[in-house]
Amino acid sequence: MQEIVKDIDRWRTAGKAVAVARVVDVEGSGPRLPGAAMAVSEDGEVAGSVSGGCVEGAVVTEALEILAGGDRRIVTFGYSDDEAFAVGLTCGGTIHLFIEPLDW
């Protein structure tokens, strides 16, 4: 989380809405361990990483949906998940992310 705090603070100061995604569980081989975090501002700026790049685009989409009025949620990407495979999650494992809006 510390690697994204400066960006979150900058976005907060600018009055932007922000969502945070955190790795909460990994089954098998995963690109990042639980605790890895990524923040997304309402205009699509990204700080941090939850997968080393392989599912970040899909996570940004989920985060922006949450910021547009959706509920916080757990999102899962795994090797057998067509979307995850299409965006590059080929490590053979499954990652579970919790994505929520920050409430100032």
C-alpha positions in Angstrom: 0.0 0.0 0.0 2.8 2.5 0.8 3.8 2.6 -2.9 0.4 4.0 -3.8 -0.2 6.4 -0.9 1.3 9.5 -2.6 -0.9 9.1 -5.7 -4.0 8.5 -3.6 -3.2 11.6 -1.6 -2.7 13.6 -4.7 -6.0 12.4 -6.2 -7.8 13.1 -2.9 -6.4 16.6 -2.8 -7.7 17.2 -6.3 -11.1 16.0 -5.3 -11.1 12.8 -7.4 -12.9 9.6 -6.5 -10.6 6.6 -6.1 -11.0 2.8 -5.9 -8.5 0.4 -4.4 -8.0 -3.2 -5.5 -6.2 -5.6 -3.2 -5.1 -9.2 -3.7 -6.9 -11.1 -0.9 -6.1 -14.7 -2.0 -4.0 -16.6 -4.5 -4.6 -20.2 -5.4 -1.7 -22.0 -7.1 0.9 -19.8 -8.8 0.1 -16.1 -8.8 1.9 -13.0 -10.1 1.5 -11.0 -6.8 1.0 -12.1 -3.2 -2.0 -11.2 -1.0 -1.7 -7.5 0.1 -0.5 -6.3 -3.3 -2.6 -3.2 -4.1 -3.5 -0.9 -7.0 -5.5 2.4 -6.9 -7.5 3.8 -9.8 -8.7 7.4 -10.0 -12.0 8.3 -11.6 -10.2 9.4 -14.7 -8.4 6.1 -15.1 -5.0 7.0 -13.6 -3.4 3.9 -12.0 -0.9 3.5 -9.2 0.5 0.1 -8.0 0.0 -3.4 -9.3 -2.0 -6.4 -8.4 -0.7 -8.8 -11.1 2.5 -7.5 -12.5 0.5 -6.2 -15.5 -1.4 -9.2 -16.7 -4.9 -8.3 -15.5 -4.5 -4.7 -14.7 -6.7 -3.5 -17.6 -9.6 -5.7 -16.5 -9.1 -4.4 -12.9 -9.2 -0.8 -14.1 -12.5 -1.6 -15.8 -14.0 -3.1 -12.6 -12.7 -0.2 -10.5 -14.3 2.4 -12.8 -17.6 0.5 -12.7 -17.5 0.6 -8.9 -16.7 4.4 -9.0 -19.6 4.9 -11.4 -22.0 3.6 -8.7 -21.4 -0.1 -8.4 -20.9 -2.0 -5.2 -17.6 -3.1 -3.8 -16.9 -6.7 -4.8 -14.5 -9.6 -4.9 -13.3 -10.3 -8.5 -11.5 -13.5 -9.5 -9.2 -14.2 -12.4 -7.8 -17.6 -13.1 -6.1 -19.6 -15.8 -9.4 -21.1 -17.0 -11.1 -17.7 -17.0 -11.3 -16.6 -20.7 -11.0 -12.9 -19.8 -7.9 -13.5 -17.6 -6.3 -15.7 -20.2 -7.0 -13.1 -22.9 -5.3 -10.4 -20.8 -2.3 -12.5 -20.0 -2.8 -14.4 -16.7 -1.0 -17.5 -17.8 0.7 -18.3 -14.5 -1.6 -21.2 -13.9 -3.1 -19.9 -10.7 -6.1 -17.9 -9.6 -6.1 -14.5 -7.9 -8.9 -13.0 -5.9 -9.2 -9.2 -5.6 -11.3 -7.1 -3.3 -12.1 -3.8 -5.1 -13.8 -0.9 -3.2 -14.2 2.8 -3.5 -12.3 5.0 -0.9 -14.5 7.0 1.3 -12.9 10.3 2.2 
